[in-house]
Amino acid sequence: MTAKDKEAFIENKLFSSFNINEYKDKIKFITAEKGKTVMAEKSFCRGLILIISGRAAVYKTGLDGKRTLINSLSAGDVFGMATLFYEQAEYPSEITAETNLRLAMLEKETVEKAISENPDFAEAYITLLSEKIHFLNKKLSAFSEGEASEKLMRWILSTAEGKNEFILPCSLSKLSVMLNIGRASVYRAFASLEEQSLIKKDGKKIVILKP
């Protein structure tokens, strides 16, 4: 375990009360090259996974076979919770490395031990689950309701997570795929929101003017 690995755990609010020294022998470090599928419907591991460095994309394949980008993950994000305690035979999405990745994985037994022995970690885990539920509900609204500018504003608010500004986590091309609208419509939607003084866009920096 490197100093950067430890720092990633310490800075993550889920692991803020986690005793790294106690569990360091139970943490598995994994690397994935750019383009590699990390999790797939029929090929996945049951573990709580923290991204130490790099970026990943989350895709969902519909019944029509269409593959839709639904989220972007970066250093500090956690995934794998969907199948950690729910013994389903398939993973609900596909996670692919957008850059080279370094991951830290805790298997189910280790997470169970930490939850049973550390109430603060248990509370942080439940909080993260709640946040993910709200995130998914906001994504559903963004995908299914309103015109392009409304979809974009909902996505901005869900991505900002209560902050007044953030950096776009993906390109506008990928954002158009995530929102299921054309790239030109994304540009027009940004312009419309700026004209209404709801946001200000400076390159990849988005400032929410009217939360």
GROMACS elastic network, one bead per residue, 0.5 to 0.9 nm:
[ bonds ]
;  ai    aj funct       b0    kb
    1     4     6  0.81483   500
    1     5     6  0.59855   500
    1     6     6  0.70783   500
    1    24     6  0.76023   500
    1    27     6  0.88707   500
    1    29     6  0.82346   500
    2     5     6  0.50827   500
    2     6     6  0.65219   500
    2     7     6  0.86774   500
    3     6     6  0.52019   500
    3     7     6  0.61625   500
    3     8     6  0.87129   500
    4     8     6  0.61915   500
    4     9     6  0.88232   500
    4    52     6  0.78761   500
    5     8     6  0.52247   500
    5     9     6  0.66432   500
    5    10     6  0.88819   500
    5    52     6  0.64008   500
    5   104     6  0.81149   500
    6     9     6  0.52738   500
    6    10     6  0.62408   500
    6    11     6  0.86811   500
    6    20     6  0.74379   500
    7    10     6  0.50672   500
    7    11     6  0.60519   500
    7    12     6  0.85734   500
    8    11     6  0.53801   500
    8    12     6  0.63114   500
    8    50     6  0.83698   500
    8    51     6  0.82679   500
    8    52     6  0.59497   500
    8    53     6  0.87175   500
    8    75     6  0.79987   500
    8    76     6  0.65068   500
    9    12     6  0.53195   500
    9    13     6  0.82632   500
    9    14     6  0.82887   500
    9    15     6  0.57055   500
    9    16     6  0.71546   500
    9    18     6  0.80842   500
    9    20     6  0.77943   500
    9    50     6  0.81127   500
    9    52     6  0.83305   500
    9    76     6  0.80792   500
   10    13     6  0.76053   500
   10    14     6  0.89487   500
   10    15     6  0.63056   500
   10    16     6  0.54241   500
   10    17     6  0.82632   500
   10    18     6  0.80727   500
   10    20     6  0.85549   500
   11    14     6  0.88270   500
   11    15     6  0.77369   500
   11    16     6  0.68021   500
   11    76     6  0.78320   500
   12    15     6  0.55114   500
   12    16     6  0.60910   500
   12    50     6  0.89496   500
   12    76     6  0.61326   500
   12    77     6  0.81996   500
   13    17     6  0.81598   500
   13   124     6  0.73165   500
   14    17     6  0.76370   500
   14    18     6  0.79558   500
   14    78     6  0.88502   500
   14   121     6  0.66941   500
   14   122     6  0.89859   500
   14   123     6  0.88208   500
   14   124     6  0.51971   500
   14   125     6  0.62602   500
   14   127     6  0.85666   500
   14   128     6  0.72956   500
   15    19     6  0.81297   500
   15    20     6  0.85910   500
   15   121     6  0.68049   500
   15   124     6  0.78741   500
   15   125     6  0.88858   500
   16    19     6  0.84922   500
   16   120     6  0.87776   500
   16   121     6  0.78760   500
   16   124     6  0.86912   500
   17   118     6  0.79873   500
   17   120     6  0.63618   500
   17   121     6  0.60209   500
   17   124     6  0.88082   500
   18    21     6  0.89147   500
   18    22     6  0.86518   500
   18    23     6  0.85180   500
   18   114     6  0.77801   500
   18   118     6  0.79598   500
   18   120     6  0.85001   500
   18   121     6  0.65281   500
   19    22     6  0.54486   500
   19    23     6  0.66486   500
   19    24     6  0.85099   500
   19   114     6  0.89718   500
   20    23     6  0.52595   500
   20    24     6  0.54569   500
   20    27     6  0.88995   500
   21    24     6  0.52322   500
   21    25     6  0.81925   500
   22    25     6  0.77615   500
   22    26     6  0.86799   500
   23    26     6  0.52273   500
   23    27     6  0.65781   500
   23   110     6  0.78860   500
   23   114     6  0.88829   500
   24    27     6  0.53854   500
   24    28     6  0.85753   500
   25    28     6  0.79321   500
   26   105     6  0.86101   500
   26   106     6  0.67402   500
   26   107     6  0.79189   500
   26   110     6  0.69658   500
   27   104     6  0.63558   500
   27   105     6  0.57184   500
   27   106     6  0.53283   500
   27   107     6  0.79402   500
   27   110     6  0.85824   500
   28   103     6  0.81611   500
   28   104     6  0.56308   500
   28   105     6  0.50830   500
   28   106     6  0.66072   500
   28   107     6  0.84200   500
   29   102     6  0.70781   500
   29   103     6  0.55932   500
   29   105     6  0.62868   500
   30   101     6  0.80344   500
   30   102     6  0.58254   500
   30   104     6  0.62505   500
   30   105     6  0.74984   500
   31   100     6  0.73348   500
   31   101     6  0.54264   500
   31   103     6  0.60930   500
   31   104     6  0.88764   500
   32    35     6  0.83350   500
   32    36     6  0.62385   500
   32    37     6  0.81385   500
   32    38     6  0.71195   500
   32    97     6  0.67439   500
   32    99     6  0.84212   500
   32   100     6  0.57534   500
   32   102     6  0.66359   500
   32   103     6  0.80461   500
   33    36     6  0.56613   500
   33    37     6  0.89446   500
   33    97     6  0.66896   500
   33    98     6  0.84817   500
   33    99     6  0.67621   500
   33   101     6  0.63262   500
   33   102     6  0.89944   500
   34    37     6  0.88162   500
   34    55     6  0.89988   500
   34    56     6  0.88084   500
   34    96     6  0.80115   500
   34    97     6  0.50376   500
   34    98     6  0.53592   500
   34   101     6  0.73069   500
   35    96     6  0.61771   500
   35    97     6  0.51529   500
   35    98     6  0.59253   500
   35    99     6  0.71830   500
   35   100     6  0.81789   500
   36    95     6  0.87670   500
   36    96     6  0.57182   500
   36    97     6  0.54742   500
   36    98     6  0.82012   500
   36   100     6  0.87381   500
   37    40     6  0.67580   500
   37    94     6  0.72301   500
   37    95     6  0.59401   500
   37    97     6  0.63454   500
   38    43     6  0.84725   500
   38    44     6  0.74157   500
   38    56     6  0.87733   500
   38    94     6  0.76180   500
   38    95     6  0.54659   500
   38    96     6  0.54994   500
   38    97     6  0.67855   500
   39    42     6  0.83940   500
   39    43     6  0.61711   500
   39    45     6  0.74818   500
   39    80     6  0.86007   500
   39    91     6  0.73331   500
   39    93     6  0.75685   500
   39    94     6  0.54200   500
   39    95     6  0.50071   500
   39    96     6  0.71218   500
   40    44     6  0.57897   500
   40    90     6  0.80357   500
   40    91     6  0.60917   500
   40    92     6  0.80035   500
   40    93     6  0.63973   500
   40    95     6  0.65969   500
   40    96     6  0.85784   500
   41    44     6  0.71313   500
   41    89     6  0.84113   500
   41    92     6  0.62820   500
   41    93     6  0.63311   500
   41    94     6  0.65255   500
   42    89     6  0.75582   500
   42    90     6  0.55556   500
   42    91     6  0.66973   500
   43    90     6  0.79231   500
   43    91     6  0.76704   500
   44    80     6  0.89004   500
   44    90     6  0.80982   500
   44    91     6  0.67015   500
   45    80     6  0.79910   500
   45    83     6  0.84424   500
   45    84     6  0.86609   500
   45   107     6  0.85137   500
   46    80     6  0.68061   500
   46    81     6  0.82096   500
   46    82     6  0.89162   500
   46    83     6  0.60505   500
   46    84     6  0.51384   500
   46    85     6  0.82913   500
   46    87     6  0.89900   500
   46   106     6  0.88116   500
   46   107     6  0.64358   500
   46   108     6  0.65123   500
   47    79     6  0.84595   500
   47    80     6  0.57354   500
   47    81     6  0.72756   500
   47    83     6  0.78906   500
   47    84     6  0.57777   500
   47   105     6  0.59533   500
   47   106     6  0.54077   500
   47   108     6  0.55964   500
   47   111     6  0.83244   500
   48    78     6  0.70603   500
   48    79     6  0.61975   500
   48    80     6  0.50434   500
   48    81     6  0.59946   500
   48    84     6  0.69575   500
   48   104     6  0.82466   500
   48   105     6  0.55778   500
   48   106     6  0.51646   500
   48   107     6  0.64101   500
   48   108     6  0.73232   500
   48   111     6  0.75407   500
   49    77     6  0.84110   500
   49    78     6  0.54921   500
   49    79     6  0.53362   500
   49    80     6  0.58869   500
   49    81     6  0.82842   500
   49   103     6  0.65146   500
   49   104     6  0.55851   500
   49   106     6  0.64845   500
   49   107     6  0.87010   500
   50    75     6  0.77950   500
   50    76     6  0.63853   500
   50    77     6  0.59679   500
   50    79     6  0.67473   500
   50    80     6  0.89125   500
   50   102     6  0.87564   500
   50   103     6  0.57051   500
   50   104     6  0.51703   500
   50   105     6  0.64513   500
   50   106     6  0.86362   500
   51    54     6  0.71334   500
   51    55     6  0.80019   500
   51    56     6  0.88541   500
   51    73     6  0.81035   500
   51    74     6  0.65637   500
   51    76     6  0.54657   500
   51    77     6  0.56748   500
   51    78     6  0.63889   500
   51    79     6  0.83678   500
   51   101     6  0.73024   500
   51   102     6  0.62950   500
   51   104     6  0.65393   500
   51   105     6  0.89272   500
   52    74     6  0.83465   500
   52    75     6  0.52134   500
   52    76     6  0.62738   500
   52    77     6  0.83785   500
   52   101     6  0.75349   500
   52   102     6  0.53555   500
   52   103     6  0.53725   500
   52   104     6  0.67601   500
   53    74     6  0.70671   500
   53    76     6  0.77981   500
   53   100     6  0.79958   500
   53   101     6  0.57294   500
   53   102     6  0.53105   500
   53   103     6  0.72578   500
   54    73     6  0.85193   500
   54    74     6  0.59148   500
   54    75     6  0.59090   500
   54    97     6  0.78819   500
   54    98     6  0.75790   500
   54    99     6  0.55446   500
   54   100     6  0.57633   500
   54   102     6  0.67415   500
   54   103     6  0.88629   500
   55    72     6  0.72579   500
   55    73     6  0.55680   500
   55    75     6  0.67222   500
   55    96     6  0.88130   500
   55    97     6  0.62667   500
   55    98     6  0.53564   500
   55    99     6  0.55124   500
   55   100     6  0.74912   500
   55   101     6  0.66863   500
   56    71     6  0.86961   500
   56    72     6  0.59153   500
   56    74     6  0.63297   500
   56    95     6  0.65164   500
   56    96     6  0.54659   500
   56    99     6  0.69377   500
   56   100     6  0.88383   500
   56   101     6  0.77882   500
   57    69     6  0.70748   500
   57    70     6  0.79041   500
   57    71     6  0.60719   500
   57    73     6  0.60501   500
   57    74     6  0.88081   500
   57    94     6  0.81130   500
   57    95     6  0.56068   500
   57    96     6  0.53203   500
   57    97     6  0.64535   500
   57    98     6  0.62917   500
   58    68     6  0.84792   500
   58    69     6  0.59474   500
   58    70     6  0.57603   500
   58    71     6  0.50795   500
   58    72     6  0.60356   500
   58    73     6  0.74789   500
   58    93     6  0.66874   500
   58    94     6  0.56754   500
   58    96     6  0.66134   500
   59    67     6  0.63031   500
   59    68     6  0.53406   500
   59    70     6  0.56176   500
   59    71     6  0.72265   500
   59    93     6  0.57551   500
   59    94     6  0.50350   500
   59    95     6  0.63314   500
   59    96     6  0.79860   500
   60    66     6  0.81624   500
   60    67     6  0.56234   500
   60    68     6  0.52163   500
   60    69     6  0.65156   500
   60    70     6  0.67786   500
   60    92     6  0.74960   500
   60    94     6  0.62985   500
   61    64     6  0.78655   500
   61    65     6  0.57332   500
   61    66     6  0.54535   500
   61    68     6  0.61772   500
   61    69     6  0.89242   500
   61    93     6  0.73111   500
   61    94     6  0.81485   500
   62    65     6  0.52425   500
   62    66     6  0.54230   500
   62    67     6  0.65852   500
   62    68     6  0.78174   500
   63    66     6  0.74023   500
   64    67     6  0.88658   500
   68   177     6  0.67243   500
   68   178     6  0.64327   500
   68   180     6  0.82221   500
   69    72     6  0.81045   500
   69   174     6  0.72645   500
   69   175     6  0.82459   500
   69   177     6  0.62381   500
   69   179     6  0.85552   500
   70   139     6  0.79169   500
   70   175     6  0.89310   500
   70   177     6  0.83430   500
   70   178     6  0.52261   500
   70   179     6  0.81346   500
   71   178     6  0.73612   500
   72   169     6  0.65765   500
   72   170     6  0.69817   500
   73    76     6  0.84290   500
   73    77     6  0.60373   500
   73    78     6  0.82344   500
   73    79     6  0.88103   500
   73   169     6  0.80929   500
   74    77     6  0.57622   500
   74    78     6  0.89178   500
   74   169     6  0.82067   500
   75    78     6  0.86893   500
   75   101     6  0.89588   500
   75   102     6  0.89364   500
   78    81     6  0.81566   500
   79    82     6  0.78193   500
   80    83     6  0.62589   500
   80    84     6  0.63875   500
   80    91     6  0.88715   500
   81    84     6  0.50180   500
   81    85     6  0.74844   500
   81    86     6  0.86350   500
   81   129     6  0.79982   500
   82    85     6  0.75320   500
   82    86     6  0.68352   500
   82    88     6  0.89734   500
   82    91     6  0.75206   500
   82    92     6  0.74918   500
   83    87     6  0.61398   500
   83    88     6  0.64835   500
   83    89     6  0.85967   500
   83    90     6  0.82527   500
   83    91     6  0.67654   500
   83    92     6  0.84620   500
   84    87     6  0.73566   500
   84   107     6  0.82343   500
   84   108     6  0.61154   500
   85    88     6  0.89113   500
   85   108     6  0.74731   500
   87    90     6  0.88460   500
   88    91     6  0.74557   500
   90    93     6  0.87426   500
   91    94     6  0.75086   500
   96    99     6  0.89829   500
   97   100     6  0.64565   500
   97   101     6  0.64843   500
   98   101     6  0.81858   500
  106   109     6  0.81298   500
  106   110     6  0.60456   500
  106   111     6  0.64628   500
  107   110     6  0.54900   500
  107   111     6  0.64790   500
  107   112     6  0.87975   500
  108   111     6  0.51715   500
  108   112     6  0.61012   500
  108   113     6  0.86422   500
  109   112     6  0.50723   500
  109   113     6  0.62244   500
  109   114     6  0.87021   500
  110   113     6  0.51487   500
  110   114     6  0.62658   500
  110   115     6  0.86606   500
  111   114     6  0.50890   500
  111   115     6  0.61001   500
  111   116     6  0.85916   500
  112   115     6  0.51607   500
  112   116     6  0.61650   500
  112   117     6  0.86021   500
  113   116     6  0.52262   500
  113   117     6  0.60992   500
  113   118     6  0.82969   500
  114   117     6  0.52630   500
  114   118     6  0.55980   500
  114   119     6  0.84778   500
  114   121     6  0.69143   500
  114   122     6  0.75498   500
  115   118     6  0.54167   500
  115   119     6  0.64929   500
  115   120     6  0.82893   500
  115   121     6  0.60065   500
  115   123     6  0.84604   500
  115   125     6  0.81522   500
  116   119     6  0.71014   500
  116   121     6  0.89799   500
  116   122     6  0.74449   500
  117   121     6  0.86163   500
  117   122     6  0.86157   500
  118   121     6  0.53819   500
  118   122     6  0.63508   500
  118   123     6  0.88247   500
  119   123     6  0.61325   500
  119   124     6  0.85706   500
  120   123     6  0.51359   500
  120   124     6  0.61893   500
  120   125     6  0.86051   500
  121   124     6  0.50010   500
  121   125     6  0.60821   500
  121   126     6  0.86637   500
  122   125     6  0.50863   500
  122   126     6  0.63057   500
  122   127     6  0.86134   500
  123   126     6  0.51756   500
  123   127     6  0.61180   500
  123   128     6  0.86377   500
  124   128     6  0.61848   500
  124   129     6  0.87009   500
  125   128     6  0.51452   500
  125   129     6  0.63499   500
  125   130     6  0.87600   500
  126   129     6  0.50709   500
  126   130     6  0.62637   500
  126   131     6  0.86741   500
  127   130     6  0.50774   500
  127   131     6  0.62185   500
  127   132     6  0.86986   500
  128   131     6  0.50210   500
  128   132     6  0.62428   500
  128   133     6  0.87374   500
  129   132     6  0.51292   500
  129   133     6  0.63661   500
  129   134     6  0.88556   500
  130   133     6  0.51298   500
  130   134     6  0.64122   500
  130   135     6  0.85916   500
  131   134     6  0.52012   500
  131   135     6  0.60648   500
  131   136     6  0.86827   500
  132   136     6  0.61461   500
  132   137     6  0.86084   500
  133   136     6  0.52326   500
  133   137     6  0.62949   500
  133   138     6  0.87269   500
  134   137     6  0.50959   500
  134   138     6  0.62147   500
  134   139     6  0.85823   500
  134   158     6  0.86416   500
  135   138     6  0.52291   500
  135   139     6  0.61908   500
  135   140     6  0.87324   500
  135   158     6  0.64678   500
  135   159     6  0.83441   500
  135   161     6  0.87898   500
  136   140     6  0.61737   500
  136   141     6  0.86874   500
  137   140     6  0.51466   500
  137   141     6  0.64372   500
  137   142     6  0.87154   500
  138   141     6  0.51178   500
  138   142     6  0.61570   500
  138   143     6  0.86487   500
  138   154     6  0.69958   500
  138   155     6  0.73963   500
  138   157     6  0.87350   500
  138   158     6  0.62183   500
  139   143     6  0.60795   500
  139   144     6  0.85349   500
  139   154     6  0.79428   500
  139   155     6  0.68552   500
  139   158     6  0.75398   500
  139   179     6  0.88228   500
  140   143     6  0.51826   500
  140   144     6  0.60533   500
  140   145     6  0.81833   500
  141   144     6  0.53133   500
  141   145     6  0.54849   500
  141   146     6  0.85164   500
  141   151     6  0.75577   500
  141   154     6  0.74239   500
  141   155     6  0.87304   500
  142   145     6  0.60324   500
  142   146     6  0.79136   500
  142   150     6  0.75983   500
  142   152     6  0.70623   500
  142   153     6  0.81749   500
  142   154     6  0.55058   500
  142   155     6  0.58418   500
  142   179     6  0.68029   500
  143   146     6  0.87183   500
  143   151     6  0.66545   500
  143   155     6  0.87489   500
  143   178     6  0.77400   500
  143   179     6  0.54593   500
  143   180     6  0.68288   500
  144   151     6  0.79974   500
  144   179     6  0.87138   500
  145   150     6  0.77068   500
  145   151     6  0.66997   500
  146   149     6  0.78847   500
  146   150     6  0.54837   500
  146   151     6  0.61010   500
  147   150     6  0.52956   500
  147   151     6  0.62274   500
  147   152     6  0.86218   500
  147   189     6  0.88626   500
  148   151     6  0.51373   500
  148   152     6  0.60744   500
  148   153     6  0.85912   500
  148   179     6  0.82221   500
  148   181     6  0.68507   500
  148   182     6  0.89637   500
  148   185     6  0.65096   500
  148   186     6  0.69335   500
  148   188     6  0.83817   500
  148   189     6  0.58980   500
  149   152     6  0.50389   500
  149   153     6  0.60751   500
  149   154     6  0.86078   500
  149   185     6  0.83348   500
  149   186     6  0.77225   500
  149   188     6  0.78847   500
  149   190     6  0.70647   500
  149   191     6  0.89372   500
  149   192     6  0.68607   500
  149   193     6  0.67678   500
  150   153     6  0.51190   500
  150   154     6  0.61892   500
  150   155     6  0.85517   500
  150   189     6  0.81403   500
  150   193     6  0.89723   500
  151   154     6  0.52477   500
  151   155     6  0.62009   500
  151   156     6  0.86536   500
  151   179     6  0.68933   500
  151   189     6  0.88340   500
  152   155     6  0.50376   500
  152   156     6  0.61065   500
  152   157     6  0.86770   500
  152   175     6  0.89654   500
  152   179     6  0.73872   500
  152   186     6  0.74964   500
  152   189     6  0.68458   500
  152   190     6  0.76848   500
  152   193     6  0.88306   500
  153   157     6  0.62009   500
  153   158     6  0.85944   500
  153   189     6  0.86067   500
  153   190     6  0.87292   500
  153   193     6  0.77080   500
  153   198     6  0.86922   500
  153   199     6  0.88447   500
  154   157     6  0.52131   500
  154   158     6  0.61740   500
  154   159     6  0.85318   500
  155   158     6  0.51600   500
  155   159     6  0.59903   500
  155   160     6  0.84495   500
  155   179     6  0.81322   500
  156   159     6  0.51498   500
  156   160     6  0.59759   500
  156   161     6  0.87090   500
  156   206     6  0.83091   500
  156   208     6  0.83588   500
  157   160     6  0.51508   500
  157   161     6  0.64497   500
  157   162     6  0.72582   500
  157   163     6  0.85240   500
  157   164     6  0.89966   500
  157   208     6  0.82529   500
  157   211     6  0.79435   500
  158   161     6  0.54209   500
  158   162     6  0.79382   500
  159   162     6  0.84859   500
  159   163     6  0.89303   500
  159   166     6  0.81005   500
  159   168     6  0.87430   500
  159   169     6  0.89235   500
  160   163     6  0.51859   500
  160   164     6  0.68964   500
  160   165     6  0.65809   500
  160   166     6  0.60623   500
  160   167     6  0.88676   500
  160   206     6  0.89566   500
  160   208     6  0.86085   500
  161   164     6  0.87552   500
  162   165     6  0.89023   500
  162   211     6  0.83288   500
  163   166     6  0.72480   500
  163   207     6  0.89937   500
  163   208     6  0.82304   500
  163   211     6  0.88480   500
  164   206     6  0.83504   500
  164   207     6  0.58413   500
  164   208     6  0.50754   500
  164   209     6  0.73697   500
  164   210     6  0.87286   500
  164   211     6  0.72085   500
  165   205     6  0.71268   500
  165   206     6  0.54409   500
  165   208     6  0.59017   500
  165   209     6  0.89010   500
  166   169     6  0.86440   500
  166   204     6  0.83588   500
  166   205     6  0.59124   500
  166   206     6  0.55282   500
  166   207     6  0.68192   500
  166   208     6  0.87993   500
  167   170     6  0.88834   500
  167   203     6  0.88605   500
  167   204     6  0.54186   500
  167   206     6  0.61136   500
  167   207     6  0.89071   500
  168   171     6  0.73961   500
  168   172     6  0.86450   500
  168   203     6  0.88125   500
  168   204     6  0.51204   500
  168   205     6  0.63214   500
  168   206     6  0.70050   500
  169   204     6  0.82588   500
  170   173     6  0.81404   500
  170   174     6  0.62247   500
  170   175     6  0.65864   500
  170   204     6  0.88321   500
  171   174     6  0.52836   500
  171   175     6  0.62166   500
  171   176     6  0.87019   500
  171   204     6  0.86298   500
  172   176     6  0.60683   500
  172   177     6  0.86382   500
  172   183     6  0.68488   500
  172   186     6  0.72217   500
  172   187     6  0.81349   500
  173   176     6  0.52272   500
  173   177     6  0.65807   500
  173   178     6  0.88629   500
  173   182     6  0.84403   500
  173   183     6  0.58810   500
  173   186     6  0.86162   500
  174   177     6  0.50763   500
  174   178     6  0.62297   500
  174   179     6  0.87154   500
  174   183     6  0.87158   500
  175   179     6  0.61794   500
  175   180     6  0.83287   500
  175   181     6  0.86385   500
  175   183     6  0.80877   500
  175   186     6  0.78753   500
  176   179     6  0.52237   500
  176   180     6  0.58041   500
  176   181     6  0.51960   500
  176   182     6  0.56749   500
  176   183     6  0.52418   500
  176   184     6  0.86096   500
  176   185     6  0.79938   500
  176   186     6  0.61718   500
  177   181     6  0.65189   500
  177   182     6  0.75658   500
  177   183     6  0.81010   500
  178   181     6  0.80076   500
  179   182     6  0.86295   500
  179   186     6  0.88205   500
  181   184     6  0.84071   500
  181   185     6  0.63760   500
  181   186     6  0.70231   500
  182   185     6  0.50837   500
  182   186     6  0.64800   500
  183   186     6  0.50590   500
  183   187     6  0.65822   500
  183   188     6  0.87990   500
  184   187     6  0.52022   500
  184   188     6  0.63038   500
  184   189     6  0.85662   500
  185   189     6  0.59103   500
  185   190     6  0.85566   500
  186   190     6  0.62074   500
  186   191     6  0.86004   500
  187   190     6  0.52383   500
  187   191     6  0.62777   500
  187   192     6  0.86594   500
  188   192     6  0.60596   500
  188   193     6  0.86504   500
  189   192     6  0.50031   500
  189   193     6  0.62087   500
  189   194     6  0.85911   500
  190   193     6  0.52273   500
  190   194     6  0.62175   500
  190   195     6  0.86059   500
  190   199     6  0.81818   500
  190   200     6  0.86653   500
  190   201     6  0.77241   500
  191   194     6  0.51302   500
  191   195     6  0.60924   500
  191   196     6  0.86544   500
  191   201     6  0.88930   500
  192   195     6  0.50391   500
  192   196     6  0.62864   500
  192   197     6  0.86852   500
  192   198     6  0.88859   500
  193   196     6  0.51114   500
  193   197     6  0.63198   500
  193   198     6  0.53791   500
  193   199     6  0.59071   500
  193   200     6  0.80656   500
  194   198     6  0.58663   500
  194   199     6  0.51932   500
  194   200     6  0.56570   500
  194   201     6  0.74667   500
  195   198     6  0.76712   500
  195   199     6  0.84971   500
  196   199     6  0.78660   500
  197   200     6  0.72303   500
  197   208     6  0.88525   500
  197   209     6  0.66202   500
  197   210     6  0.75835   500
  198   207     6  0.86982   500
  198   208     6  0.62419   500
  198   209     6  0.51516   500
  198   210     6  0.52297   500
  198   211     6  0.79003   500
  199   206     6  0.68724   500
  199   207     6  0.54976   500
  199   209     6  0.50376   500
  199   210     6  0.71414   500
  200   205     6  0.82135   500
  200   206     6  0.58948   500
  200   207     6  0.50686   500
  200   208     6  0.66013   500
  200   209     6  0.69916   500
  201   204     6  0.70020   500
  201   205     6  0.58437   500
  201   207     6  0.64241   500
  201   208     6  0.89112   500
  202   205     6  0.51066   500
  202   206     6  0.65014   500
  202   207     6  0.82243   500
  203   206     6  0.79729   500
  208   211     6  0.60334   500
